[in-house]
Amino acid sequence: MTGEQPHDNDAEQAVLGACMFSVQAIDTVRGVLTADDFYRPAHATIWRALLALRYDEALPDPIILGDYLRGREDLGRVGGSTYLHTLASAPPSVDNAEYYAEIIRRKASLRRLHESGVRTVQRVLEPGADPDEIRTAVEGEIRDSRERSLASGTSRLSRYMVDGWHFVSRTGAETTPLWGSREQTVWASGESLMIVGAPGVGKTTLAHQVVLARLGIQATVLDLPVAPSERVLYLAMDRPKQIATAMGRRITPDHEHLLRDRLRVWEGPLPTALDKEPDLLTELATAHQADTIIIDSLKDAVSSMVDDSLAIAFNNARARALRAGVEIMELHHQRKSAADAPRGQRPNLDRVYGSTWYTSGAGSVLFISGESGDPAVTIHHLKCPNGEVGPLPVIHDHRLGTTRVEPTLNPAVLLSAAPNGLTARELSTALTGNANPEASGVEKARRHLDRLVTKGLAVKAEGAAGGRGGGQQARYRATARHITAVS
């Protein structure tokens, strides 16, 4: 058995170089590699130094790293400052550090298998070799290797393991929403948003406004704030020319630099369906350095919408991308039979086309009700991460590509126009047109009014019923400041 041991020097140089410019890269790579995984001893020494500097919360660029190694008399052993600068220029992309690390890990695994094989052959060739003893020794080596991997955290069984406190304390509940507020969240960080509706009701129009807000071209959509993004990848699979035309309604020559730098668009079908390659979304985001992916539309990204097993496979692809820090928005269609539903009736998740597992895995689902091409539609929040939004009667301006909330059905406007104030039941009737609103509609109206109280725009006085059920009988009145602001 001759020849050089399996290794990839380029990958080792690239991963070390990437870690000199990104603390996040170090945190990612140390979940994949240990120092023993490096083939060159000098690279193992540099990796240990990178980890030590990371623990000291320093960004280990070549100068800081060189100073650290010099203080431990290791700088000359690793090739000096010149070699550190060579490493710094090695990685084609810092964002690919994890991929480089996986190459190194695979090569290290092959070396260990080779070493184990050599030892097994040597045992077999010894005089009086006992096959049972050899088998026991090999099994013991495999067990020890697995235990070392688990202890180091590089095993696939430990890679994404965190303690309970870390899991709870970093929950998205304390994270600023991507779209909306903490009281009314349309799109939460780490959870996908699905926008559903019939063709022509404005799904793409609404999605484009969110994309442009993520890019900084506008600040709000439907009067709710949108958080900025580093780069958006738009998968324009469903009629890309129409998507381009629709987005072009909001774009001017002043936006050229912004769109060239921070928006990437994939035209037409993907290389394969997402249910067949669950890592494709993550790989696309990594390859194009995008933190947000828009899927337009969902039917073009999977093999079948009605097969439960394929829907679960897609949900796996979605979850892997979210775990990698990629935010996802999906445009999707309703069932054809839903078009016959009474106008104004609140839809439910059953009206979303396809397997139930698509909506089950989504963090938020918006449903746009209306007729194709109709400028006046209603947005319902069927599944919400925190605080339901709407229902919102909105007006699309198809010429400008904008959407605004219809003020005549805005709870704040309705309250300011009521001299004697409103109860939750009265507001629910005004919003839905139903003289006998359901309890859920009354409760939703009450939450609208309570939010106005919290903002100092309304005051609340308990009604005559008081006590039990008094929350529904309470009368709310707009404050003077609110009436002045609305007028």
FENFEN-V977084 format. One record per residue. PHI is phi in whole degrees, 0 to 359 (* if undefined). PSI is psi in whole degrees, -180 to 180 (999 if undefined). BURIAL is + if it has 9 or more other ideal C-beta (glycine too) atoms within 8 Angstrom, else -. Layout:
BEGIN
phi: (PHI;PHI)
psi: (PSI;PSI)
burial: (BURIAL;BURIAL)
END
This chain:
BEGIN
phi: (*;242;102;285;296;300;193;221;295;298;294;296;296;295;291;291;297;299;289;284;240;209;297;298;297;299;299;288;292;290;278;245;240;242;299;292;282;281;284;275;303;298;291;296;296;296;298;297;293;300;295;298;292;297;296;274;61;251;273;280;287;304;289;295;296;298;297;296;293;296;295;251;58;250;298;295;292;263;113;79;299;300;290;298;290;297;297;297;264;281;288;297;209;297;293;265;304;296;294;300;297;295;298;297;297;296;295;296;295;296;297;293;295;296;298;296;294;298;297;295;297;299;294;297;276;290;300;71;300;254;299;294;293;296;299;296;295;295;298;294;295;297;296;297;296;296;293;296;296;296;295;278;86;266;293;296;277;240;302;250;274;227;283;300;294;298;298;286;286;259;302;292;300;260;266;298;298;288;214;112;241;291;278;225;254;273;224;266;296;85;226;280;247;247;251;242;172;288;300;87;266;105;299;293;302;292;298;297;295;293;300;295;291;298;273;96;282;219;259;228;223;57;66;243;292;237;283;287;236;281;204;253;251;257;271;271;268;260;55;303;294;293;298;297;297;296;291;295;296;256;259;237;304;293;268;304;297;298;289;294;272;239;229;242;233;262;261;83;297;284;302;201;290;292;286;268;232;295;264;297;300;297;295;298;297;294;298;249;53;255;257;220;235;252;259;231;236;299;299;272;257;231;284;207;271;253;277;300;295;287;295;294;296;296;299;295;297;299;294;295;293;298;298;278;91;265;273;231;237;235;261;214;250;270;294;299;295;292;295;271;293;304;297;90;289;291;284;227;295;295;276;277;290;100;299;295;288;293;283;298;273;279;278;213;229;259;238;260;261;159;266;302;82;287;289;260;227;237;257;249;259;280;217;230;289;195;78;294;255;88;295;247;284;232;240;272;259;292;286;265;74;241;223;228;285;292;294;292;244;275;308;294;291;299;293;294;270;254;302;264;79;221;269;297;295;295;294;299;297;294;282;255;78;263;292;235;294;289;301;295;292;294;296;296;297;298;295;303;292;296;294;293;295;301;277;77;261;208;237;239;233;296;279;296;295;57;47;295;76;297;298;283;272;301;252;252;231;290;283;300;296;291;298;296;294;290;288)
psi: (98;179;164;144;150;129;167;98;-36;-42;-40;-44;-41;-41;-38;-41;-41;-38;-14;-14;1;115;-37;-37;-41;-47;-36;-46;-36;-12;-6;-39;155;170;-32;-14;-17;138;-44;128;-35;-39;-36;-40;-44;-40;-42;-37;-41;-43;-42;-42;-34;-40;-29;6;37;145;108;77;173;-34;-48;-41;-42;-41;-41;-47;-35;-40;-20;13;34;-8;-45;-34;-27;0;4;179;-33;-41;-34;-40;-30;-43;-40;-28;5;-42;126;-32;127;-33;-15;16;-41;-38;-43;-41;-37;-36;-45;-42;-42;-42;-40;-38;-40;-40;-41;-39;-38;-47;-42;-39;-41;-45;-38;-43;-43;-41;-41;-35;-7;145;136;25;136;116;-35;-40;-40;-44;-42;-40;-42;-45;-36;-39;-41;-43;-43;-40;-42;-42;-39;-40;-43;-43;-33;-14;8;-7;152;-19;-9;-12;-40;22;133;161;164;-39;-43;-42;-45;-41;-21;12;152;-7;-27;7;139;129;154;-33;119;-167;175;-24;-33;97;120;-43;112;146;134;4;143;152;129;127;119;148;170;163;136;7;0;23;-50;-39;-45;-44;-40;-37;-38;-42;-47;-34;-39;-29;-8;8;-28;165;-33;161;128;36;16;139;151;130;148;160;157;-50;137;135;116;117;93;77;-29;101;66;-32;-40;-37;-43;-42;-44;-43;-31;-17;-26;-1;138;166;-25;-18;0;-51;-42;-47;-34;-34;-37;6;126;140;127;124;128;-167;151;165;-32;166;148;-24;-17;-31;91;-16;2;-42;-47;-41;-40;-45;-43;-44;-32;11;46;141;-2;136;131;122;110;96;177;-38;-25;-5;-10;164;-35;142;-16;-11;117;-40;-37;-34;-40;-38;-41;-41;-33;-43;-43;-46;-37;-41;-42;-41;-30;3;15;127;141;133;136;132;135;168;158;168;145;-37;-21;-19;-21;1;148;136;134;-12;137;124;171;175;-21;-19;-2;132;142;-173;146;-18;-17;-47;-30;-36;-9;147;-31;140;118;138;124;116;137;180;149;128;-6;127;-25;112;172;133;124;141;95;-28;123;142;-38;108;105;140;130;-165;142;114;123;161;122;133;97;-22;-41;-15;34;162;134;152;132;113;-26;-17;23;125;-38;-40;-43;-40;-42;-24;1;103;-36;9;-176;147;169;-37;-42;-39;-41;-41;-41;-35;-36;-18;7;118;-22;74;151;160;-37;-37;-38;-42;-39;-42;-39;-40;-39;-48;-40;-34;-36;-35;-45;-36;1;17;-4;159;152;132;130;141;-178;-30;-44;180;-126;125;4;-25;-35;-27;-13;144;132;140;142;143;162;-38;-39;-43;-41;-43;-41;-40;999)
burial: (-;-;-;-;-;-;+;+;-;-;+;+;+;+;+;+;+;+;+;+;+;+;-;-;+;+;+;+;+;+;-;+;+;-;+;-;+;+;+;+;-;+;+;+;+;+;+;+;+;+;+;+;+;+;-;-;-;-;-;+;+;+;-;+;+;+;-;+;+;+;-;-;-;+;+;-;-;+;-;-;-;-;+;+;+;+;+;+;-;+;+;-;-;+;-;+;+;+;-;+;+;+;+;+;+;-;+;+;-;+;+;+;-;+;-;+;+;+;+;+;+;-;+;-;-;-;-;-;+;-;-;-;+;+;-;-;+;+;-;-;+;+;-;-;+;+;-;-;+;+;-;-;+;+;+;-;-;+;+;-;-;-;-;-;-;-;+;-;-;-;-;+;-;-;+;-;+;+;+;+;+;-;-;+;+;+;+;+;+;-;+;+;+;+;+;+;+;+;-;-;+;+;+;+;+;+;+;+;+;+;+;+;+;+;+;-;-;-;-;+;+;+;-;+;-;+;+;-;+;-;+;+;+;+;+;+;+;+;-;+;-;-;+;+;-;+;+;-;+;+;-;-;-;-;+;-;-;+;+;-;-;+;+;+;+;+;-;-;-;+;-;-;+;+;+;-;+;+;-;+;+;+;-;+;+;+;-;+;+;+;+;+;+;+;+;+;+;+;+;+;+;+;-;-;+;-;+;-;-;+;+;+;+;+;+;+;+;+;+;+;+;+;-;+;-;+;+;+;+;+;+;+;+;+;-;-;-;+;-;-;-;-;-;-;-;-;+;-;+;-;+;+;+;+;+;-;+;+;+;-;+;+;+;+;+;+;+;+;+;+;-;-;-;+;-;+;+;+;+;+;+;+;+;+;+;+;+;-;+;-;+;+;+;+;+;+;+;-;-;-;+;+;+;-;+;+;-;-;+;+;+;+;+;+;+;+;-;+;-;-;+;+;+;+;+;+;+;+;+;+;+;+;-;+;-;-;+;-;-;-;+;+;+;+;+;+;+;+;+;+;+;+;+;-;-;-;+;+;-;+;+;-;+;-;+;-;-;-;-;+;-;+;+;+;+;+;+;+;+;-;-;+;+;-;-;+;-)
END
